Amino acid sequence: MKAIVQHRYGGPEVLALKEVRLPEIGEDEILVKVHASSATTADWRIRASAFPKALWLPGRLMMGLVRPRNPIPGGEFAGRVVEVGAKVTRFQPGEAVFGFSGHGANAEYLAMSESACVAPCPPSLSFTEAAALPFGGLAALVFLRDVAALKPGQRVLVVGATGGVGSYAVQIAKALGADVTAICSADNAWLARDLGAEQVLDYRTENPAQLGQRFDLVFDTVGAMDMAAARAVLKRDGLFLPLNFSLREMLQAFRARLFGGPRLQLAVNPDRAEDLEALSELVWEGRLRPVIDRMYPLSEVAEAHAYVEGRHRKGAVILTVAGPDAKSSPPPRGFPLFAA
Ligand SMILES: NC(=O)c1ccc[n+]([C@@H]2O[C@H](COP(=O)([O-])OP(=O)(O)OC[C@H]3O[C@@H](n4cnc5c(N)ncnc54)[C@H](OP(=O)(O)O)[C@@H]3O)[C@@H](O)[C@H]2O)c1
């Protein structure tokens, strides 16, 4: 099969399209023919070994000390099950699925455990659209619903509101009944509003502290805010939730707990199948839609990575793997599909 392969850490040029062996499945595994995958912030960080300073060594120990332990990159995917192991009960050959595998999805076929982060494809979405959901959708859902336990009527500030996670965070915060203020560039203010933000600030010219408003939650998806800036806009019992963290945030979380006032919480998304199903339900209810910025053929993965690394993407950057989208289906109800 064809797959993107990376045998060393480095720039986008380390990614090459190669012919590799088809993965073999175990008793509890499924083989998925991948129709669409993507390039995400997690993918380029792993490719470049761009882990936060204090987490560089743990990052390398997890991903491979000298070279990537898993040479095929790509976490998000949507496609069709073509083979199942003898003990598989959740899936059948022919079923359309989507999910997050962490690695291995930038390829024509992907083997994964049936108990991993994989679920039936949302019925109203094509493979391309479904592959745009897991990375950003899962992070937004888990951090807002579970970690922040966001309640209806609470006020949320989403930093990086039109990016890979942010574009889903705005929609999911709205679906949870929150009042959303978005921070992005002026160029993308229309998209943030279209996704549901009541108020939009341009990070180049506006400072949220000047609003004179207090928030229950600051959800920073890009690493643009620190605890001091968050404290200036949070209620006394508010929460600062940064997706990116290093030793500094760990110490600040400890200090905030010790001295009281707004809290800082750090968490890691557990990538669960049941959360994919929750995303599917939101899509079905018309409260969540995939946001796709650009699409590249698999062979142009290096260009896709370079674009995502620029940190101005709007929603997902898709890699098309298996020719035309074979799962014919109508677009999700009531929304334009593409960000621009
Ligand atoms: N802890 C976890 O479990 C977990 C899970 C998932 C992801 N993550 C991490 O979370 C991060 C999510 O990244 P992502 O892919 O969502 O980011 P991204 O797509 O690269 O973010 C791009 C967005 O950020 C905006 N932006 C750029 N600079 C900004 C600034 N100074 N202030 C405010 N907004 C700014 C851009 O807006 P304009 O284009 O309008 O300029 C664009 O909308 C990654 O680092 C990922 O590793 C962590």
The ligand as an SDF file (V2000), in Angstrom:
LIG
                    3D

 48 52  0  0  0  0  0  0  0  0999 V2000
   -3.7140   18.6320   25.8590 N   0  0  0  0  0  0  0  0  0  0  0  0
   -4.3020   17.9080   24.9140 C   0  0  0  0  0  0  0  0  0  0  0  0
   -4.8290   16.8040   25.1560 O   0  0  0  0  0  0  0  0  0  0  0  0
   -4.3800   18.4300   23.5260 C   0  0  0  0  0  0  0  0  0  0  0  0
   -5.3190   17.8850   22.6420 C   0  0  0  0  0  0  0  0  0  0  0  0
   -5.3950   18.4180   21.3620 C   0  0  0  0  0  0  0  0  0  0  0  0
   -4.5520   19.4560   20.9730 C   0  0  0  0  0  0  0  0  0  0  0  0
   -3.6270   19.9160   21.8660 N   0  0  0  0  0  0  0  0  0  0  0  0
   -2.7250   21.0160   21.5020 C   0  0  0  0  0  0  0  0  0  0  0  0
   -3.5450   22.1500   21.3010 O   0  0  0  0  0  0  0  0  0  0  0  0
   -3.0440   22.9320   20.2680 C   0  0  0  0  0  0  0  0  0  0  0  0
   -4.1640   23.1210   19.2820 C   0  0  0  0  0  0  0  0  0  0  0  0
   -3.6980   23.6360   18.1400 O   0  0  0  0  0  0  0  0  0  0  0  0
   -4.5930   23.9220   16.8950 P   0  0  0  0  0  0  0  0  0  0  0  0
   -4.2640   22.8960   15.8990 O   0  0  0  0  0  0  0  0  0  0  0  0
   -5.9970   24.1330   17.2600 O   0  0  0  0  0  0  0  0  0  0  0  0
   -3.9450   25.3250   16.5340 O   0  0  0  0  0  0  0  0  0  0  0  0
   -3.9240   26.0030   15.1390 P   0  0  0  0  0  0  0  0  0  0  0  0
   -4.9700   25.4230   14.2790 O   0  0  0  0  0  0  0  0  0  0  0  0
   -2.5380   26.0240   14.6280 O   0  0  0  0  0  0  0  0  0  0  0  0
   -4.3280   27.4950   15.5440 O   0  0  0  0  0  0  0  0  0  0  0  0
   -4.4970   28.4010   14.5500 C   0  0  0  0  0  0  0  0  0  0  0  0
   -5.4640   29.4510   15.0420 C   0  0  0  0  0  0  0  0  0  0  0  0
   -4.8550   30.2550   16.0460 O   0  0  0  0  0  0  0  0  0  0  0  0
   -5.0820   31.6170   15.7450 C   0  0  0  0  0  0  0  0  0  0  0  0
   -3.9630   32.3920   16.2730 N   0  0  0  0  0  0  0  0  0  0  0  0
   -2.6960   32.4440   15.8380 C   0  0  0  0  0  0  0  0  0  0  0  0
   -1.9700   33.2570   16.6370 N   0  0  0  0  0  0  0  0  0  0  0  0
   -2.8150   33.7310   17.5890 C   0  0  0  0  0  0  0  0  0  0  0  0
   -2.6700   34.6080   18.6980 C   0  0  0  0  0  0  0  0  0  0  0  0
   -1.5090   35.1960   18.9950 N   0  0  0  0  0  0  0  0  0  0  0  0
   -3.7520   34.8380   19.4730 N   0  0  0  0  0  0  0  0  0  0  0  0
   -4.9350   34.2470   19.2120 C   0  0  0  0  0  0  0  0  0  0  0  0
   -5.1340   33.4300   18.1630 N   0  0  0  0  0  0  0  0  0  0  0  0
   -4.0790   33.1660   17.3750 C   0  0  0  0  0  0  0  0  0  0  0  0
   -5.2000   31.6740   14.2470 C   0  0  0  0  0  0  0  0  0  0  0  0
   -5.9940   32.7630   13.8980 O   0  0  0  0  0  0  0  0  0  0  0  0
   -5.7690   33.6040   12.5400 P   0  0  0  0  0  0  0  0  0  0  0  0
   -5.5570   32.6080   11.4400 O   0  0  0  0  0  0  0  0  0  0  0  0
   -7.0270   34.3620   12.4190 O   0  0  0  0  0  0  0  0  0  0  0  0
   -4.5380   34.4380   12.7610 O   0  0  0  0  0  0  0  0  0  0  0  0
   -5.9060   30.3730   13.9280 C   0  0  0  0  0  0  0  0  0  0  0  0
   -7.2950   30.5420   14.0660 O   0  0  0  0  0  0  0  0  0  0  0  0
   -1.8510   22.1880   19.6880 C   0  0  0  0  0  0  0  0  0  0  0  0
   -0.6750   22.7290   20.2010 O   0  0  0  0  0  0  0  0  0  0  0  0
   -2.0560   20.7710   20.1730 C   0  0  0  0  0  0  0  0  0  0  0  0
   -0.8400   20.0720   20.3260 O   0  0  0  0  0  0  0  0  0  0  0  0
   -3.5360   19.4510   23.1330 C   0  0  0  0  0  0  0  0  0  0  0  0
  1  2  1  0
  2  3  2  0
  2  4  1  0
  4  5  1  0
  4 48  2  0
  5  6  2  0
  6  7  1  0
  7  8  2  0
  8  9  1  0
  8 48  1  0
  9 10  1  0
  9 46  1  0
 10 11  1  0
 11 12  1  0
 11 44  1  0
 12 13  1  0
 13 14  1  0
 14 15  2  0
 14 16  1  0
 14 17  1  0
 17 18  1  0
 18 19  2  0
 18 20  1  0
 18 21  1  0
 21 22  1  0
 22 23  1  0
 23 24  1  0
 23 42  1  0
 24 25  1  0
 25 26  1  0
 25 36  1  0
 26 27  1  0
 26 35  1  0
 27 28  2  0
 28 29  1  0
 29 30  1  0
 29 35  2  0
 30 31  1  0
 30 32  2  0
 32 33  1  0
 33 34  2  0
 34 35  1  0
 36 37  1  0
 36 42  1  0
 37 38  1  0
 38 39  2  0
 38 40  1  0
 38 41  1  0
 42 43  1  0
 44 45  1  0
 44 46  1  0
 46 47  1  0
M  CHG  2   8   1  16  -1
M  END
$$$$
